[in-house]
Amino acid sequence: MALSPIIETEFVQTSERVKSVDLHPTKPWILAALYSGNVCIWDYQLQKIEKSFKVTESPARSAKFIVRENWIVVGADDGFIRVYNYDTMEMIKEIEAHTDFIRSLAIHPTLPFMLSSSDDKLIKLWDWEKGWICSRIFEGHGHYVMQVAFNPKDLNTFASASLDCTIKIWNMDSASPNFTLDAHVKGINCIEFFVAADKPYLISGSDDCTAKVWDYETKSCVQTLEGHTHNVTAICGHPELPNIITCSEDGTVGVWDTTSYRLEKTLEYGLERVWTVAYMKGSSKVVFGCDKGMIVAKISGSLGSDSAVF
């Protein structure tokens, strides 16, 4: 029987509504995009703000580190993508990217590419080595595209989740999807790949209050994760731990076993709706962003075995 995980809360920071969090792979930094249009970098070791600045008067819904370039990139409701040097805070580029809210940004792990998805129903591929040109537009969704995610087992493909209730799988070389999954009975807010026993899976989270695990190769749903009482807003399959993590507007975080799909823990931090989660390879830390702030937690097995900590 799997060990029940132990979750230790390391750091709670109250703030304005947090819509996106990202962890820097080498610095003790959390990048947070706020509904107020501000972006903050928190030092979770010193437990203080490292940098904070106003990006736009519109909500900032997605912010990512591009560590190879010492950049952060921010997508906002005004349709602009803005790129900053995180050492100098100088704006490197401002791109009029979409005609509606930008919901999600995804950074390619090795190539100079970024994906953006929007309420304009489009996904766009950007090449920063060519001056941030838009090198491809992916069309096919019938409603807002809430999230995009690269496939870690095949870096030329990615998945998208939409309020049209579908997941689409795309190849970066083609503007048309490879295939479509009619995945949920209500809109889908989040999508992510994870690997278990060297096999690729997808996880999706929906306004139907469930998350689903998909066998990427057979295109079949292998498990529905039920337990939340409101929209599932964010998900991840943790690369260092045998856990799937789900976040919800019900104010809770679910920690599920990746083998049995059993709900191991339900976490509630009292910061109202939970909007986002981030993790880092080589670490057992996770970060949650909520209406009233964010939490850094550490997940380990019940014997306290935690071979990957900061």
C-alpha angles and dihedrals in degrees: 000000000000118000114254108245123245114220117200119192107222104173137007119191122184116215144135117303111307114215100172138018131188131180124223110231097225109015121066090246135135116196110209127188112203132208087233090067093254125125122207135188110207123197102218094191094054090030094224141108111273095184136354131178144158114255101175144336088250125079115278105221103175134030128169138181117239094196096180089067101030088245140135120206124203132195119198144181091261088071094248129126113208126193123202136183102239093209097053098019087226114152108244099183142359116200127189090218110161139014094231141027116323106227104177145016125194125190119212109239096228112005127069091254135121130185124212128190129195151180085256084079092244135119117205132196116215127196112203095187087063095051095277094295117173100244098180141010119209116207131181111091117110097208141023114324103226103183144003127198134184119234108244091204094051112024093192091067135064140179131229132199124206143182085242084083094248139112116212127197116210140187114220090228095059132058091210124074121255091221143339130225118207087216114166140015091236134036120302117232103180144023134183140167122230134175124226121177087353090299122122120238136173126219122201132187125203150186085249085079093247138103120212132205115215131197099229094204099049094033090227133132109245098180142007114212109214126182109088118104097205140032117318104232107176139013142180140179102219110231094211099040137053090243143109114206123206128188127199147186085241085080096249139109119216121210111199133185112246093216104043095022087223119154102248101177140005114207125198120181101177094241093117121235117020112221109170146017133197135184137177131224112250093027138086092211122113129187126210126197120207143170092272103032143299141290132212112206136173121219121203139157121273092260089060092247106157113158095172115057135133 
